Amino acid sequence: MSAAAATTATVTNLSSLSSSQTKPYSLSPNTPFSLFPPTSSRTHRTLLTTASKNPISRITSTNKTNPDHQSLSIYSDDDDDDYYDDKPREECGVVGIYGDPEASRLCYLALHALQHRGQEGAGIVAVNGDVLQSVTGVGLVADVFNESKLRQLPGGLAIGHVRYSTAGSSMLKNVQPFVAGYRFGSVGVAHNGNLVNYQSLRAMLEENGSIFNTSSDTEVVLHLIAISKARPFFLRIVEACEKLEGAYSMVFLTEDKLVAVRDPYGFRPLVMGRRSNGAIVFASETCALDLIEATCEREVHPGEVLVVDKDGIQSLCLMPHPEPKACIFEHIYFALPTSIVFGRSVYESRRAFGEILAIEAPADCDVVIAVPDSGVVAALGYAAKIGVPFQQGLIRSHYVGRTFIEPSQKIRDFGVKLKLSPVRAVLEGKRVVVVDDSIVRGTTSSKIVRLLKEAGAKEVHMRIASPPIIGSCYYGVDTPSTEELISNRMSVEEIREFIGLDSLAFLPFDSLKKLLGSDSNNFCYACFSGKYPVEPTGKVKRVGDFVDDGLNGSIGSIDGGWIQGTRVQEGKTSTDQKMEEETVSL
């Protein structure tokens, strides 16, 4: 079945449907839908001084075991760990603060608010006098930082980063923010996104003598800044960014400046706020501003460079920017419901997605439940629209990390049972609609359905608050290869049968665009359509930061995690070309 067919044939085994062509959507009346308003365990510390004359390759990667955080972590080799892997992963979150004497502590709190954007690494760089001091580590924010660590980061200027990646023994060197010294001083950077021309840029830099210390695409940016001859410093950033292709929302700091940059397409979010004492704050989401009591003033515009120093805030246009292509998955899954992203409440968006599903794919049911936590708001919208009670049929445990020790005797669906518990009193003898944000591989969904039926559910109908995912993301979201995406391999009916559902429906792509109205062209839908706003060229990384597992040699030897870029030809879908144009390196 073609990808186009998989996108349009979104409902199966339904007794009755309401036509979206003849009935206007009646959504929550609170706000107009306008997404673009007019206007662990190991830590290390880095010290770089202004007087440093070393080349950009001096990115410190010293690893020191922290005796305060010894723990036993055994990764299960069973596919029950799919609960954690069967969702798209947002690569990271960034924060920057200028002009507050407690800058590093505010960064720490803001990173807590952004923890959902990355759980496997965190770091903060602060300026103390003319020295950039860095603490980074593997694990959650609370694992990396404590009172003694924060006391090492005084000063009124700081940036922070939380990171998601796959696991790896030498992952620490890829944890941001990165700090480097070059001939005019020191610079730190935190990056959210993914560069699709990383390979060619790195090859060019290596040919000219650059030495790389990590396998992260972010390091390329530091090298480009170092070789730039532009003055003053922020023009070096502008010149470097003009060479980048792909997604980047970045914050930089020097001894006296904080700089925020967003790519010309605006793929990833970045907002600016201000605290009551005048301190300027940049963050990936407004939820971080809320926690540290900063008022959101506006988004950093696509293609904009904002420079904050003792003279105030200066705004520059990075380059003439095309039509924005903001990531629609921020509203479907990544961002917190409390955030305002791209000018629109994430909560209202998800509730609207649920209401559309109720209009287009109602089901005869007794109860509506959600896959927590990402499906909850859409489920509330669905339940309210069809007039059926919403109840908690699945309870999520918040005390289970990604690592655990598997029991010696095999237990079916162990990983999912560890994370989700069905409520028999809600489910037994009931016709159940379960709402989730997306289906990626389908493995977790099939296990959840099995749990619900074992708990006594009479029927299980699934409603997905996004269109079928048929394409990998190249812009900072960790998605599986195209071959692993179930909607790229199966029709909706085949998926329903594979998962074991009584009925299945996705949010229709056309209905999603209809809801967005005049803003619909301002979003990236590559994961639903296979059409990429910025075409990957050559090899591009499937995840934002490939984990260095100790390989040495040329960039060509670091092969795992790379996929061949695709270009969809006229008249062909991405699925039609999948086998002929995309190769996976394992």
N, C-alpha and C positions, 0 to 999 in steps of 0.2 A: 504494500500500500504506500502511495506517495506521501511525502510530508504534508503537501497541501491537503490531501484527503484526510490525513490524521488530524489536521487542524480544524477542519470544518465539521467532520463527523464526530461531534463532541458529546452526544447523548445516546445511550443505548438502554434497552429494556425499561422504558418509562411508559406508564399507562396514559399519561396526558401531558401535553406541553402547551405553553403559552407562547404565541408568536411575538418575537421581538420586533418584527417589521410593522406590526399593526398596533402595538401597545407601547406608549412612551414609558420610559423608566420613571418610577416615583421613588425618589431616594430621600435620605435624611435631609431635612430642610435647613439645617443649622448654618451651613456655609455654602456659598457658590463654589462649584468645582473649577478652580483655577489653580493649576500647579505652577504657573509662572507669573507672579505678580509683576506689575509694571516696573516699577522700579526694580616557683619550682625550686627549682631547687638549686640552681647554679646562678651566681651573679658575678659580674665583673665591673670594674670601675676604670674610667679612662680620663686622663688629664692631658689637655693640649693647650699650649700657651700661644699668645699672639705672636711671639717672637719666632715661632716655629718656621724653619725654612725647608722642612721636609716635603717631598712630593705628596700628591694626593693619595698615593698607595699606602700611606701610614694611617690606615684605618685600624684601630686597635682591636684585637680579638683575644685579649688575655682571658683565660678561663680560670676561675678560682672557686673551688668547692666551698659552699657555705655550710659550715657544720651545724648551723641552726635548723637546716631544712633537710635532714636525712629522711628518706622514705623508700619504701619498696613499691615498685610499679612493675607489674607484669602484664604485658599486652596480650590479650587473647588473640590467638591465631584463627579463631573461628569467625565465620561471617555474621555472627550475632552482633558483632560490633558495627554492623550496617546501620543501626539506629543513629549512629553519630555520622556516618558517611553518606547516607542516602538523602542528603539535602545539599543545595548549593551553599558554598561557604563564602561569606564576605571576607576579603583578605585582611583588612585591618581598619583601625580608626586612629585619627590624629588629633592632637590638641596643641595649641600654642598660646602663651600668656605673656603679655608685656606690661610692665609698670605696676606689679603688685609685689610687696616684700615677701609674700608667702607663695610665690609663683610655683615652686616645685610641689608644695603641698596641695595647691589648687589643681595642678596637673594630675596628681595622684587621685584626687576625688573625681575629676573629669574622666580619667581613664576607667575608674570603676563604672561610671555611667555608660561608657562605651565598651564594656567588657564583652557584650554580645557580639561585637564585631571581630573579636579575636581572643582566643583563650590559651594560646600556647607560648606566648612571649610578650614581654612588656618592657618599656624603658623610658627614662626621663633624662634629658640633658638640660642643665641649668648653667647660667653665666654668673660666676663669682669673681668680681673684678674683671680681669682680662683673661680669665681661664674658663674654658668650657669643661664642665665636670659631668660625667656620665655614669649612670647606674642602669644596667640592663640585665635581664635574666629570663630563664625559661619558666613558664608557668603562669598562673593567674596573677593579677595585679597585687593581690594581698599576699601571695607567696613570694613575689619578687621584692616588695618594699616593706620595710618596717621603720620604726622611729629612728634607729641608728642610720639606716640608709638615707632617709629623708634629711637628716641633719648634715649629710655630706653634700647636699644640693642647695646651698643658700643662694640668695640673689633674687632680683626682680624680673628676670627674663628666663623662660623655660619652654621647652617643647616636649611632648610625650607621644607614645605610640603603643598600641596593642596589636598583636599579630596573630593571624592564623596560618598554619602551614601543616604539612604532614610531619610525622614524627621522624626524628633523626638524631643520631648520637652527637653530631657536631652542629646542631641547629643554632647554638648560641651566637656564632659569628654572624648569622643573618638577622639577628634580632635588632630592630631599630629603636631609637634614632641612631643613625650613623654619624660619627664625628670624624673630621679629617683636618689636618693642617696643610696649608699651602703657602706660597711665598708671601702673601699679604695678610696672613692670619689664620684663623680657624673658622670652620663652618659645620653646623649640624643640620641634619635633614630627617624628616619623617614623611613617608610617602604612602598614600592610599591609591591603588590602581595597578596598572600593568602596561608596560611599554611593548608595543607589537613590533618595533624595529630594534629591539634590544640586541639581538645577535649581531646585526650589521654594525651597530654603533660600537659594541664591545670589540669586534674584530678590527675596526678602524683604529680604535684607541690602542689596542694591543700592538698593532702594526707600527704605531708611532711611539711605542715604548712604555705605555701605561702598564702597571702591574696591579692586578685585581686580587683582593683578599677575600671576597665573598662571591657567591653565585647569585646575588640579588640584582635585579635590574636597576634598583635605586642607586647602586654604586656608580653606574654610568653617569648619572647626573652630576655627581661630585667631580668626576674626572673632566666632564665638559666645562664645568665652572672653573676648574683649575687651569685649563689650557686657554680659556678665553682671555683676550687682551682688553676687553671693554672695561671702562671705568665710569661711574663708581660701581660698587659691588653688585647692586641689584640689577645693573645692566648685564652683568655676567650671567645672572640667573635667566634673564630674558633671552640672551643669546643661546644659552644652553637649551632652554625649553623650545626654542624655534627648531631645534634638531630632533625633538622627540615626537613620536607618533604613538597614539593610544590614549590611555586614561591615566591622569595624574591629578590628585589634589594633594599638595605638598605644603609643609611649613618648614622654613629655614630659620636658623638663628646664627648671628655672629656675636661679637663682643658687645655690640650696641644696637643691633637691629633684629626685628622679627619680620619675616617676609612670608606671605601666603600666596600660592599660585594655584590656579585651576585650569585644566586643559581647555582648548577652544570649544570642544563639544560638551563640556560639563558632565561627563559620564558619572563621576562620583561626587557626592555632596560635600560642601564646605560652607560654613556660616561664620559670620562675625558678630560678636557681642561685646558688651561693655559692662563692667562692674560699677557699683556706685562710687568707688574711689577713682574712677577714670581708667582703670586697667582695661586693656584691649584683649579679647579672647577670640581665638579661632578654634573651631571644633567640627568634627564630621557630622554631628547631629545636635539639634537644639536641646536634647535631654541632658547633654553634658553642661550646657550653659545653665539650665534650670538648677542643677545640683549645686553649682558654685555661685548661685544667685547673680548671674549675669543676664542682662536683657539682650535678647537677639535684635540686632539692628537690620541685618540684611544678609543675603547670600553673597559669597564671593562670586562674581559673575563669570560665566565661561570666558576663558581667554584673558582673565584679569590678573594683574600682579598688584598686591597691596603691600606697601612698605611702611612699617611702624617704627619710629625712632623718637628721639627727644624733640624733634621738630613737628611731630604729629603723624597723620596718616596720609600717604601719597598713593594715588591710584594710577595705574598705567594699563593700557591695552597691550596685552602680550603680542597679539597679532590679529589681523582680521579674522573673525571667527565665523564658522558656518552655522547652519541651523543647529540648535542644541539637540543633543541626543542623551538625555538623562536616563539613568538605569531604572527601568520600570520595576525591577525586582526590589528596589528600596521600599516601595510601597506595598509590594506583595509579601515580602518576607524579611529583608535584612534589618530595616530600621525598627526602633522601638515604637509601639503605638503612641507613646507620649510625645514623640518628636514631630516637628514640622519639617518636612523634607520637600524641596523644590516648591516651597510656598504653600503646601497643602498638608493638612493633618493626616498623618498615617492612619490613625484610628478611623477617621471618616472614610478614607479610601477603602480600607478593608471591610468596613461595614457595608459600603456600597457594592463591593464585589460580591458579598454574600447575598445582598438583596437582588442583584442581577441573576445570580444562580437560582434563587427562589422563583423568579419570574420565568426564567427560561427552562429550568429543570426541576420542577416541583416533584415531590414524591409523597405517596401515601405512607405516613409514618406516625409513630407515637411519641418519639422523642428525637431531639437534635443534640448531638454532642460534637466536641471538637477534639482534634489531636493537639494537645497542649505543647507549647504555648502559642505557637504561631497561627493556629487555625481558629483561635477563640473568637476574635472580633468578627471575622467573616461568618462564623457559626451563629453569633448573636444576630447579625443582619438577616441570615437565612431563616432562622427560627421566627423572628419577629414578622417577617414578610409572609410566611405561610401559616402563621398563627399556631405554631406547635411549641411546646415548652422546650427551652434550652436547659440541659442539665449536665453536670460533670460526670460523664460516663467513664472517663479515663483520668486517673490521677497521676501526675508526674512527680517523680522523686527528684528533688533538687540537690541531693547529696551524693550523687553518683558522678564521678568524673569519667574521663575517657579511658582510663586504665583501671583494670580490675583483675582479680585472680579468678580464673574459671574453675568451677567445681570439677573434681576428678570424674564424677559420673556425668555423662552427657545429659543436659537438660535442653529440650527443644525451645527455641526462641529465647535463650537465656538472656541475651543483651537487652532485648526489648522488654522482657518481663522485669528486668532490673530497673528499667527507666520508667515504664508505664504500668499502672495497675488498673484493671477494669473494675467497675463498681457493679456487682451483680444485682443489687437492689434497683439500679437504674435500668439495667439491660435485660434482665430475665423476662422472656416472653414478649419482648417489645420489637416493633419494627423501627430500626434505628437508622438515622442519617448521620454519618460522620463527616465532618468538614475538615479539610486540610488545605494548606497553602499551595502545595505542588506535589507531583510525583516525579521522581528522578529515575532511579533504577527500578523501583517497584518492589524491592525486596522487603523493605520495612512495612510498606502498606499491606502486603500479603500477611505478614506476621501479626499486624494489628487486627486485621479482619479475623484471623484465626483466634486471637485472644477474645474478641468480642463474642464470637459464636460459642467458644468454650464457656463464656460467662452467661450463656443462655439467650443471647439475642436471636430473635426469630428470623429477622431479615436484616441485612446490612447493606445500605445504600451509601455510596461515597460521592461527595461533591468537592471538586477541586477549584479553589479560588484563583486560578490562573489558567491560561491556555496550555496545551501540551508543549513540553520542552523538547525541541528537536535539534538544537544546536548548542555546541560548547561556547563558553564565553572567553574572550581574549582580553577583557578590560578590567581585570582585577577580581573576578569571581571564580572560585574553584569549583568547576563543574566537571563531571566525568567526560571522557571522550565520547564522540558522537555515537560510536558503536554500543556504548553502555547505556545510552538513554532509551528507556523503554518505549517512549512515544515515537522515537525515530525508527523503531523496529516493528512495532505492532499497531494495529488499528485500535480504536477505543473498545470495540467489542472483544478483541483479543486480550487487551489489558484487563478488562472486567473479568474475563474467564481466568486469566493467570492469577489475579489477586484473590478471586473467589467471592466476588460481589454479586448482589442481586441486581444492582444497577450502578452505573458510573456516568458522571457528567463533568466536563471541564468548563471553565469560563470561556465562552467563545471569543476568539481573537477579535472579530469584528465588533462584538458587543463591548469589549474593553476599550477599543479605539473610539467607539461611539460615545461612551461615557466620558472620555477625556476631551471630547469635542474639539475646539479649535487648537487645543494644546497637544493633540494626539501626534502631530509630526515632530514634536520636541522630545520624543522618547526613543530610546534604543529598544528594539524588539528582536534583536538578533537571535536570542535563545528560542524564540517562538517561530521565527521566519527563516533563519539561516542567512539573512541579508545583513552584512556588516557595514556600519557607517565608515569605519576605517579598516580597509582590507589588510589582513595580516600578510606579510611578505616573507618568504623563506620559512625557517623554523621559528615559531613563537611558542612561548611557554604556556602550558595548560593551566598552571597555577602561577600566581603573582611572584612567589619566591620559591625557586627550586631549592631543596635542601641539599647542601653539600654533605655527602656521606663519606668524605675522606678521599675522593678521587683527585688525582693530580694529573696535570698535563694540560693540553689545549682545551678550549671551550667545546670542541667537537667531541671530546671524551666524556663530557658531562651530558649524557644522553637521556637518562630517565626523566620523565615528566615533560618531554617536549613533543609537540605534534606539528605536522606539516600544515602551514596556513592554507586556507581554501579560498577560492574565488568562484562564485556562482555565475555560471554562464547564462546568457540570455535564453530563456525558454526552458531552463532546467531548475529543478529544486535542489536544495542542498542534499537531500536524500538520494536523488538520482545520481549525483556526482560523488556521493560518499565513498564508494569503493574505488572510483577512478582517480580521485584527487586528494584524498586525505589518508595519510599513513600515520601510524602510531608507533613511537619508539618506546619500547618497554625495557 
